[in-house]
Amino acid sequence: MKEVLLPELAESVVEGEILKWLVAEGDAVALEQPLCEVMTDKVTVELPSPVAGILSRRLANEGDVVAVHAAIALIDESGGTASAPGAMQAIQDSAGNATPATLPVQAQEEREAVADAGGSIVEAGHSAAKADDDSSSLFRAFTSDETVKVQGLGSRSGSGAAGSLTAGTGVLEREPVTARTDGRVLAVPAARQLARERGIDLAQVQGSGPNGRIRVQDVEAHGAGSHSQPAATAPSAPAAAIPPNAAPAAPAPAAPRSGGGLPVPPVQYRTPKGYEHLEDRVPLRGMRRAISTQMQASHLYTVRTLTVDEVNLSKLVAFRARVKHEATAAGVKLSYLPFIFRAVAVALRKYPSLNSSFDEATGEIVMKRYFNIGMAVATDAGLTVPVLRDVNHKSLFDLAREVTDLAARAQAGKLQAEELAGSTFSVTNIGSIGALFSFPIINVPDAAILGIHSIQKRPIVNAAGEIVAADMMYLSLSFDHRLVDGAEAARFCKEVIRLLEEPDRLMLEAL
């Protein structure tokens, strides 16, 4: 009996979701015949059979999230041919060698640190692994062997798959983790930073957090010669205020906390009586699951701030009208996006903090000297963000061709993994569907995202004091305030505005 293992579909990918089985149990399979469709980071690939034989058993169901190298099926090789080592390599090659950047998830350690500080996301039954892209630190999750008990739902256990829910009650709790298999000490990032500054070996510090996690207070107490739990911990409500079903003394690391420091039970939706027949339940899987995870990571790993401005595009509208016939003759569909991408690249060179990322593991800011701009594309399956690489090295028509190509293949679901990886800044065109204003969500690990909106004729007062009609558009810049100051974000927007309002100057700017 041959075990079929989920291969490493791309570098640093640690899990995949079984979207669809293509072969039923008991069916004969040929060597390298597609067995199932697997999604990783919004990219779907077919997994070929490494041997010929009979599919004896499927070990993972559709919708399960399976860790890399976990068994997903058993094949009886009786009467089949020998296995082909090249089969797994073929699927890895088809998935691309670059690390996808669109499914980052919080690492367990930092997720717990956020929970200690008052975070608001519950993700039970999963631990996470951290992966590095060429230029930034990304996060990806894999299913652990922990058991999680959720109030009103019971226990959910995972062992290389998504796990299952069984009957039971109780508050959200996680079986204690006794040790890290990689030997790394459990500590919140701030505690690691303090320990580095004071030259303290974290292995010698007694942690007071969940599962022995080391907090800042523990490092300070150790430095003062005390290994006891510090008295000054996160505030908590009086004992009398704790409900009868409150969490045990060691709360679940991933559980969010209320203002009083007590674990907050997970939200459980209840259908209003009499409306049961008017609801449909759809599993969170595939592209929607990938988007959900990305949004959760953005919420936990950025300090989002918004600045808004407006730009007069009257001259750009006229300039595009003048060169549109040249673009058509060259076979190019010239939208406003190539102009905006060029202006963004010029502005990023002048304000590099917006072209950076934060490496949570090392506590370092990664400043990038290349300009890869993510372009948010709405598809029938959900939002995806293909990347235009080296924008500063491409002409206006080159950018126009690439925008058209990436958007078309995103709509058709034909993007490769490497085309979704490595953005340094992102742009979302909300105006394409008529939106007036928005607060874009940062595409982690980018430091910022620019939202562009619909171009509308509005009255303005010109330099001569006259009221005239102008083609106006709002810009909304979301940025991570840990990396970008408000003043620099505002200056970045002003530089983009300056370039878009004077398209001749934009064309002359050196990239």
N, C-alpha and C positions, 0 to 999 in steps of 0.2 A: 504494500500500500504506500503510495507516494503522497506526501504532504505538499500542498501548494501554498507557498508563503507569499505574503505581500512584499514585493521587492521595494527597494528604495527608488521611487519613481523619479526623483530629482534630488540633487544634492541638498542635504539637511532636512528634507521632508521626513516627518516622523509618523505620519498617519495618512490614511485615505478612507474615503467613504464609499461603500459599496452602493452604487446607484442602481444597477440592474444586472441580474444574472441572465446570461445568454444561453446557458445550458442547464437542463433539468437533471435532477438526481436520477441515475440509471441510464442516462444517455451516453452513447459512445462519443469520445472526443479524439480528434486527431492532434498530432504534434503541432504546436503553435496555433491551434484553433482558439479564437477568442472565447474566454470563459465568462467574463463579466466586465462591466464598465465601472471604472474607479475614478472618483473625483479627488483631486488634490489642488488646493489653491485656485479654485474656479476653472481648472483645466481638467477635461475628461479624457481618459485614455482607456483603451481596451487591453485587458490583461490576458496574454496568451497562455495556453497550457504548456508546461515544460515537458510533458510526456504524452504518449498516446495511451488510451485505455478507456475505462468506464468511470464516469463521475459518480463515485460511491456515496459521497456525503458533502453537503455544503455546510461549512462550519460558521459562516457569517450570513446574516440575512440582509436583504436590501434595506438600506438606511443605516446599517451599522457602521461605526467608525472604528477602523482596525489599525492597530499599531504596525509599523514597518517590521517585517520579519515574523509576524504572527501568521499562524496557519489559517487559511480561509476555506480550504476544501481538501478532500481526500480522493485520490484517483487510484483505482485498481488497475495496475499495469499488466494484468494477465492477458496475454495475447497482444499486448501493445509493443511498441519499440522502445529502445533505450531513451533515457532522458536527454534533453538537449540543453547544455549549460548556456548556450547562446540565446535561449528564449527570453530569459529575464533581462539580459543585456539589451535585447532588441526593444523591449518596452521602456527601459530606462532611457535609451537613446531617443525614442519617439517622444518622450515627455520633456526632453530638453535638459541641458546640464546646468542651467542657471537656477539659482534659488528663487522660487516664486516669492513675491512680496505682498500678496494680497490676502493672506490669511494669517496675519499675526495674531497670537493670543498671549495673554499675560502669563509669565512664568510663575510657578507656584510661590516662590519666595517673595517676589514683589507683590503678588496678588494678596498674600497674607499681610504684608506691610501696609497696603492700602486699607485692608479690612480693619487693622488696628487703629488707623487714623480716621476712620469714619467713612469707608467706601460704601458702595451701594449696589454691588452686583453679586449674585449668588451663582456659582457654577459648581454644582455638586457632582461628585463621582469622577472628576478628572484632575489629573496633575498635568504639569506642562513642561515642555523642554524648550530651551532657547537655542536659536540658530542664527548664524551670522551670514548676512548677505555680503557682496563684494565690498560694500561701503558702509553698512549699517547693521545694527543689532535688531533682529526680528524675533518674534516669538511664535512658537507653534505648540499645539497641545497634542498629547497622546493619552489614551485611556489607561488608567492605572488599575491596580488590583485592590484599591481601597473599597470599603463599604460605607455608604452614606445613608443615613436615616433622615427622612424628611417628614415633617409633621403632616399628618393626613395622607401621606403617600406610602410610607414604609421604607424599605431599604432598596438601594440600587447598587448593584455591584458590577464592576467591570473587570475583564481579564483579557485585554487586547481587543475588546469590542465595545459597543456602546453600553452594554449592561442592560439590566431589566429592572422593573419595579415590581415589588411584591407587597402583599397586604401587610399592614402594620401601622403603628402610630409612634409618636415621639417627636421631639424637636430635632432640628437639623444638627447632626453631629457626624464626626468623622472618626473612624477607628484611628487610634494614636499611631503616629509614624515614629518608630523607635530610632531609626538612624537613616542617614543618607547613604545610598549605595555608592555614591561617587566620593565619599569621604569629606565633602565640603561642609563646613559648619553652617548651621541654619542661623541666619542673622538678617535683620532688615538693612537696606542699603545705607541708611544714615549711620547705623551702628558700625558698618564696615568702614565707612569714611572716617569716622571718629577714631576707630581702632588704628587705621593707617596713620592718621595724623599723630597719634600718641605712641605709636610703636608697640601696640598691645597685640599679643597673639590671641586671636579669637578662640582658639582651641582651649585656652586656659580660662575662658570666661563662662560663668554659670548663667544660662539664659532663664528669664522669667516669663517669656511669652509662650504661646501655644506650642506644644511639642518641644519645649526647651529652646524656642527661638530667642536669639539674643537681641535685646532692644538697646537703645541709646543709654537708658538708665543703667543697664547692666554693665556697659563698658565704663561709664563714669564711676560706678560703684567699685568695679575692679581696680580702676586706676587709683581710687582712694584707699585701696587695701581691703575692701569689703567684697566678699563673694555672695553676700545675701541678696535677696530680692529687694530692689529699691522700694522705698515707701511711696515715692511719687510716681504712680502709674496712671494710665488713662482713667479719667473720672468715671465713676459708676454710680448707679442709683443705690439708695439705701436698701439693705437686705429685705426690709418689709415690703418694698415695692416690687420685688421679684415675683412674677406669677408662679403658680404651682408647677407649670410645665416648663420652667425656664431651663436654659442650657446648663450642662454640667460645668464644673470649674474650668475645664480645658475646652473652650469653645472651638467650633470648627474654624480652621484658619481662613477659609474662603468666605465665611459668613459675614455679611455687612453688619454694621453696628449702628445703634440709635445714638442720639446725642448723649445719653447717659452711659454709653459704653456697653450696653447689653446687646446680645445677638438679636437680630431682627429675623423673625420667621419668614420663610419664603412666601411670596405672594401666590395664593392658590385661587384660581378663577372659579367662580360658581355661577352656573347658569341660572338666571331668574326663573322662578317657577312658572311653568306654562309656556316657556319659550324653547324648550329642548328641541323641538322638531324644526326650529328655525335657525339652527346653528350647524355649521360644518366644521370638523376638526381636521387640520392638515398638518402632518408631521413637519417639523422644522428640519429640513435636510437639503442637500444639494447646494445650489447657488445661494438660496436664502439663508442657509446655515452659515455659509462662508461670509456673507455680508454681515450677519448678526455678530459673528465672532470678531470681525474687523471693527465694527462699530463699538463693541464692548472694549476692545483693546484701546481704541482712541479715547474712550471715556476715562479709562483708568490710567493711561500713560501720557496724557497731555493736560496742561493747564490752559484750557481753551479761552481765548479772548478774541473779541471782534472789533475791527475798525472798519468804518464805512466812508466811502467818498463817491463822487460822481465825476464823469468825464464827458466833455463835449466832443462828440465824434463827427461833427459836421464836415471837417476837412478830410477825415479818413473815409467817410462815406463817398465824398467826391473823388478822392484819390482812387479808391477801389473801382468806382465806375469808370475812371479813365483807363485803368490797366486791365479791366476785366476781359476785354476783347483779346488782349495779348495772352492772357491766361487760357482763354478758350482755344485759341489757335495752338497753344502748346499742350492741349489736352488736360488742362488743370481746372478743377473746380475751386475757385478762389473765394473762400468765406472770410469772415473777420478773424477767425481763430489763428491763422498763421501770423497776422500782425500782432495779436495779443501775445502769442508765444515768444515772438522776437523781442517785444518790449519787456516781457518778464525776464528773459535771459539777460538783457542789458542791465536791468534794475538789480537782478540778483548778483551780478558782478560788483556793483557798487555797494550793495548791502548784503554781505555774505552770510550774516547770521540767519537769514531766511532760507539759506541753501545748506542747512546743517541738520544733524540728527543727534540724539542723546543716546549714548551707549549705557543702558541701565546697569549692565554687569560690571563695567569698569569705572563708572562715574565720569566718563569723558565726553566732551562735545566733539562730534566728528564734523569738521569743516570740509566741504567738498569743493574741488576746483573743476568740476564737470557739471553740466547742466542737462539733466534728464527730467523732462516735464511729463507728469502723469496727466492723462486726459480722461476725465470721467465720462463714461458712455452708458446711457440708459438702454437696456435691452429688454426683450420680453421675459428673459429669465431673471433679470435683476441688474444691479449696477456693477460695472466692471471698469477697471482703470488701466488701459494699455499705456505704454510709456514711449514717448518720442525721445530718442537718445541723441545726445550731443547737439542740442538745438542751436547752440552758438556756432556750429560749423556748417549750417545748412542755409540755403537761400530761401527766399519767400515761397518760390514755386516748389522747391523740395519739401518744405513743411506742408504746403497745401496737399501735395500728393500723398504724403505720409498720413496726414489727418484723415483724408478720404479713405485710404486703404485700411487703416486701423479701425476706423469706425465701422466700415462695412464688414470686416472679419469679426469684430466684436459682436455685431448683430447676428452674424451667422454662427457664432460659437466656434470659430476657427482659429482663435488666438493660441499661440504657443506659450508655454510656461515662462520662458525668458522674456516675452513681450509684456509680461505683467510685473516684472521685477525691476528694482533699482531706481525708482523715481527719487528725485531730490526735492521736488516741489510739484504741486498739482494745481490744475485748473478745472473748474466745473462750470459748464455752460448751462446755467439754469434758465437763462433767457430764451433758449431755443424752444422752450415749451410755454413761453409767455410770462414767466415769473417776474415780478417786479423787484423782489428783495428776498434774501435768504441768509441763513447762518450756516455756512458749509462745515461739515465735519472733517477734521484733519485726517489725512490718509497716512497713518503712522507707518513707518517712523519719520515721515517728513515733518519739518518744523512748521509748515504753513500750507494753506490752500487758498486760492483766489477764486471767488465766485463772480462770474460775469452774468449780467442780466439783460433783459430785453431793451432794445434801442427804441426810444420813444421821442416823438416831437413834443418839446415842451418850451414854454416861453422863458427866456432868460434876459438879463440885462447885460448888454455887451460893454466893452471898454468905453464906448462913446456915450453910455447912459441910455441907450435905446433898448426898447423891448423887442426882441427878435425871436423867431422860432429856431430851435436848435435840436440836433439829434443827440439826445442825452442818454447816458447809461450809468447805472449804479455799479460800483465795485464793492464787494464785501470780502475782506481779508480776515480769515481765521488763523490765528497763530498761537504757538505754544509759548506762553509767557515765561517759562523757565529758560528759554533760549533766545527769545526776541523781546526787546523792550518796546513799549508802546510808541515811543518817539521814533525809533528806527522803522517800525511797521508803518507808521504814518508817512515817513519820508520815502519809503519804498513805494507806497501807493502814489505819492506825488510824482515820483520819477516815472512810473508807468503811465500816469496821466499826461505828463509832459510829452512823452514820446508818442502816445496815441493821438494827442491833439495836434501834433506837428509831424505828420507821416513822412515828409521830406527829410526831416532831421532823423527820424527813426531809421530810414534807409541808409543814412550816412554814418550812423553810430557804429563804432568798431566792436566786433564780437570776438 
